[in-house]
Amino acid sequence: MKIVEGIQPIADTEKLVLTIGMFDGVHKGHQSIINQLNERAKTINGHSALLTLSPHPRRVLQPEEEFKLLSPLEEKIQLLERYNLDYLIIQPFDFNFSRTSSLDFVRDSLVNQLNIHTLIIGHDHQFGRNRAGDFQQLQELSSLYNFDLKQLSAIEENATPISSTKVRNALKEGNVAYVSQALGRPYTLAGTVIHGDKIGRTLGFPTVNLAVNDEKLIPKNGVYGVNILINGEKFQGLMNIGIRPTVQGKNQRIEVFIFNFEQNLYEEKLSVEILCRIRDEQKFGSLEELKKQIAKDVSFFKNSKFYLS
């Protein structure tokens, strides 16, 4: 997959098959679009390309909103690399670009710059200034500018179309079961291990503290069963997301207890795959009560279908 910075002519691509979107989270609906994109490109002996925007438009147009992403740009690139796209076009998004009309975008960017052969879009695709462009307009423009157009049906989970918004809302509610189904994989937090206050060590459950990308959406506070990927090796454990009310904590932290692991990981990078939610974060009357509950959490996870015995 070659990365193209900004919309520009791509050499040696007479038959460019393009899709457009944010593809935040690269969920099953996105995966279906990409698979059909690649299939179409193969059929016509062309090239597949995905056009996305960075930063996310909502972070530019609604800066007062604390909008978080399922997959910040670096992670999105890593996810998309799995799908054998020929090109990923990353168009910088700013207020001026947001003023581009749907007609100007199709004519100037898709036709004159990219010279597309086929445009494939999802069931709810809208584009251009104020998202005024829709499938009906694209049908008219595809006839005018002589490119093929295909709109795909929605991919559903629990009888409703999958969307990045639904996945984000599910994470905010702690519904990681739905998230895993919608993504086709566990939701992952990747980051760097930072220093903590070592309270877990005194309880017999040493944890590592994880710092993640500020743009990344963190699931609802609580305790989760997780996989931990360290230098290509998989471990299992528990993750607590929260303010740690038992020890009068104030700021949200991500703490991971890795089963049967004692190495020093400070400043190392690791990834945490969230498998199941165990419980809400609670305030206990003492550290001893907290210790007993953590032991119960460990037992709960080890007796679940997610534990690799």
C-alpha positions in Angstrom: 0.0 0.0 0.0 1.5 3.3 -1.1 0.6 6.4 0.8 -0.1 9.6 -1.2 0.0 12.9 0.6 -2.9 15.0 -0.7 -5.1 14.7 -3.8 -2.8 14.6 -6.8 -2.4 12.7 -10.1 -1.1 9.2 -9.5 1.2 7.9 -12.3 0.5 4.7 -14.2 -3.1 4.4 -12.9 -5.4 4.6 -15.9 -8.1 2.6 -14.1 -8.4 3.9 -10.6 -11.1 2.4 -8.4 -11.7 4.8 -5.5 -13.6 4.9 -2.3 -13.9 7.8 0.1 -14.5 8.1 3.8 -13.0 8.5 7.3 -13.0 4.7 7.8 -12.6 5.3 11.6 -12.2 2.0 13.3 -12.1 0.1 9.9 -15.2 -1.9 11.0 -16.9 -4.7 9.1 -18.8 -2.2 6.9 -15.6 -0.6 5.9 -14.0 -4.0 5.3 -16.8 -4.9 3.0 -16.3 -1.8 0.9 -12.5 -2.4 0.7 -13.0 -6.0 -0.3 -15.3 -5.0 -3.1 -13.0 -2.1 -4.1 -10.1 -4.6 -4.5 -12.3 -7.1 -6.4 -13.5 -4.4 -8.8 -9.9 -3.2 -9.4 -8.8 -6.8 -10.1 -11.7 -7.4 -12.5 -10.8 -4.4 -14.7 -7.1 -4.8 -14.2 -6.9 -1.4 -12.4 -5.7 -0.1 -9.0 -7.6 0.3 -5.7 -7.4 3.5 -3.7 -8.9 4.9 -0.5 -9.2 8.6 0.0 -9.5 9.7 3.6 -9.1 13.0 5.5 -6.8 14.1 8.3 -7.5 15.4 10.8 -11.1 14.3 11.2 -13.5 17.0 10.1 -15.3 17.1 13.4 -12.0 18.0 15.2 -11.6 21.0 12.8 -15.2 22.2 12.5 -16.3 21.5 16.1 -13.1 22.1 18.1 -15.0 22.7 21.3 -16.3 19.2 21.2 -14.0 16.6 22.8 -14.3 14.2 19.9 -12.2 11.0 20.1 -11.3 8.4 17.4 -11.5 4.7 17.2 -8.3 4.7 15.1 -6.1 7.8 15.0 -4.2 8.2 11.7 -1.2 6.1 12.5 -3.4 3.2 13.7 -5.7 3.6 10.8 -2.8 3.2 8.4 -1.7 0.1 10.2 -5.2 -1.4 10.0 -5.6 -0.5 6.3 -2.3 -2.1 5.4 -4.0 -5.5 6.1 -6.3 -5.2 3.1 -4.0 -5.0 0.1 -5.0 -1.6 -1.1 -2.8 -0.2 -3.8 -3.0 3.4 -2.6 -4.1 5.3 0.5 -4.6 9.0 -0.3 -4.5 11.2 2.8 -6.0 14.7 2.1 -5.2 17.3 4.8 -8.5 18.8 6.1 -8.9 22.4 7.1 -11.6 25.0 7.1 -10.8 26.1 3.5 -11.1 22.5 2.2 -14.4 22.2 4.1 -15.9 24.9 1.9 -15.4 22.9 -1.3 -18.7 22.2 -2.9 -19.7 18.6 -3.9 -19.6 19.6 -7.6 -16.1 21.1 -7.3 -14.8 18.2 -5.3 -16.0 15.6 -7.9 -14.9 17.7 -10.9 -11.6 19.1 -9.7 -10.4 16.3 -7.3 -11.9 13.0 -8.5 -12.0 13.7 -12.2 -9.3 16.2 -13.1 -6.7 15.2 -10.5 -7.3 11.5 -9.9 -9.0 10.6 -13.2 -11.1 7.9 -11.5 -12.6 5.0 -13.4 -14.9 3.8 -10.7 -16.2 5.3 -7.4 -17.5 2.9 -4.8 -19.3 4.4 -1.8 -21.1 3.1 1.3 -24.9 3.2 1.8 -24.9 6.5 3.7 -22.1 8.4 2.0 -22.4 12.2 2.0 -19.6 14.7 0.9 -18.8 18.3 0.0 -19.6 21.5 1.8 -22.2 20.9 4.6 -22.3 17.2 3.4 -24.6 18.3 0.6 -23.5 15.7 -1.9 -25.3 12.4 -1.9 -25.8 9.4 -4.1 -28.4 11.0 -6.4 -26.0 13.9 -7.2 -23.2 11.4 -7.8 -25.3 9.5 -10.3 -25.8 12.7 -12.2 -22.1 13.6 -12.0 -20.9 10.1 -13.0 -22.9 10.4 -16.2 -21.6 13.9 -16.8 -18.0 13.0 -16.2 -18.1 9.4 -17.5 -17.1 7.3 -14.4 -18.7 4.2 -13.0 -20.5 4.5 -9.7 -21.5 1.8 -7.2 -23.3 2.1 -3.9 -23.0 -0.7 -1.4 -25.6 -2.0 1.1 -25.0 -1.6 4.8 -23.4 -4.4 6.8 -25.5 -5.1 9.9 -24.8 -6.3 13.5 -27.8 -7.0 15.7 -30.1 -6.1 12.8 -28.9 -2.5 12.6 -26.3 -1.1 10.2 -22.8 -0.9 11.6 -21.3 2.6 11.9 -18.3 4.2 13.6 -20.7 6.3 15.7 -22.5 3.2 17.0 -19.1 1.6 17.8 -18.0 4.8 19.7 -21.2 4.9 21.7 -20.9 1.2 22.6 -17.4 1.8 23.9 -18.6 4.7 26.0 -21.2 2.3 27.5 -18.6 -0.4 28.0 -20.3 -2.7 25.5 -17.1 -4.3 24.2 -18.9 -7.4 23.1 -20.7 -5.4 20.4 -17.5 -3.6 19.6 -15.6 -6.8 18.9 -18.5 -8.1 16.7 -18.7 -4.8 14.8 -15.0 -4.5 14.2 -14.4 -8.2 13.6 -11.5 -8.1 16.2 -11.0 -6.8 19.7 -10.7 -3.1 20.3 -7.1 -2.3 21.0 -5.3 0.3 23.1 -1.6 0.8 22.1 0.8 3.0 23.9 3.9 3.4 26.0 4.5 2.2 29.5 4.9 5.1 32.0 5.7 5.3 35.7 2.9 4.8 38.2 2.7 4.9 42.0 3.3 1.1 42.4 0.2 0.6 44.7 -0.7 -2.5 42.7 2.7 -4.0 43.6 2.0 -3.7 47.3 -1.2 -5.6 46.8 0.4 -8.5 45.0 -0.9 -7.4 41.6 1.8 -5.3 40.0 0.5 -3.1 37.1 1.9 -1.1 34.3 0.5 2.3 33.4 -0.2 2.9 29.7 -0.1 6.3 28.0 -2.1 6.3 24.7 -2.6 8.7 21.8 -4.6 11.8 23.1 -7.0 11.4 20.1 -7.9 7.7 21.0 -11.3 6.9 22.4 -10.9 5.2 25.8 -13.7 2.8 26.8 -15.9 3.4 29.9 -14.2 3.2 33.2 -14.1 -0.3 34.6 -12.2 -3.6 34.8 -11.6 -5.6 31.6 -10.1 -9.0 30.6 -7.4 -8.4 28.0 -4.7 -9.8 25.8 -1.4 -7.9 26.0 1.0 -8.0 23.1 4.7 -7.4 23.9 7.3 -7.6 21.2 5.2 -10.1 19.3 4.4 -12.3 22.3 0.9 -12.6 23.7 0.1 -12.5 27.4 -3.2 -12.2 29.3 -4.3 -10.1 32.2 -6.7 -7.5 33.6 -6.9 -3.8 32.7 -8.4 -1.1 34.9 -9.5 2.2 33.4 -10.5 4.8 35.9 -9.6 7.3 38.6 -8.9 4.7 41.4 -11.3 6.1 44.0 -10.1 3.7 46.7 -6.7 5.6 46.8 -8.3 9.0 46.2 -7.2 9.2 42.6 -8.2 12.2 40.5 -7.1 11.6 37.0 -8.1 8.7 34.6 -5.4 6.1 34.3 -5.0 2.9 32.3 -3.4 0.2 34.4 -2.7 -3.4 33.2 -1.9 -6.4 35.4 -0.1 -9.0 33.3 -0.5 -12.6 34.5 2.8 -14.4 35.2 5.0 -11.5 34.1 7.7 -9.7 36.1 9.9 -7.9 33.5 10.5 -4.2 33.7 8.5 -2.6 30.8 9.0 1.1 31.5 9.1 3.1 28.2 8.3 -0.1 26.2 5.5 -0.1 23.7 2.7 -2.6 24.1 -0.8 -3.2 22.8 -3.9 -4.3 24.8 -6.7 -6.2 23.1 -10.0 -5.8 25.1 -11.8 -9.1 25.3 -14.5 -8.6 27.9 -15.8 -6.2 30.5 -15.8 -7.6 34.1 -17.2 -4.8 36.2 -17.5 -1.1 36.9 -14.9 0.7 38.8 -15.7 0.7 42.5 -14.6 2.5 45.6 -13.6 0.1 48.4 -13.4 0.7 52.1 -9.8 -0.5 52.3 -6.9 -1.7 50.2 -7.5 -5.2 51.6 -11.1 -5.2 50.2 -9.6 -4.0 46.9 -7.1 -6.8 46.9 -9.8 -9.4 47.5 -11.9 -8.0 44.6 -9.0 -8.1 42.2 -8.5 -11.8 43.1 -12.1 -12.3 42.3 -11.7 -10.4 39.0 -8.7 -12.7 38.1 -10.8 -15.8 38.9 -13.7 -14.5 36.8 -11.6 -13.9 33.8 -9.7 -17.2 34.1 -13.1 -19.0 34.1 -14.4 -17.1 31.0 -14.3 -18.3 27.4 -11.6 -15.7 26.6 -9.0 -17.2 28.9 -6.3 -19.2 27.1 -5.5 -21.9 29.7 
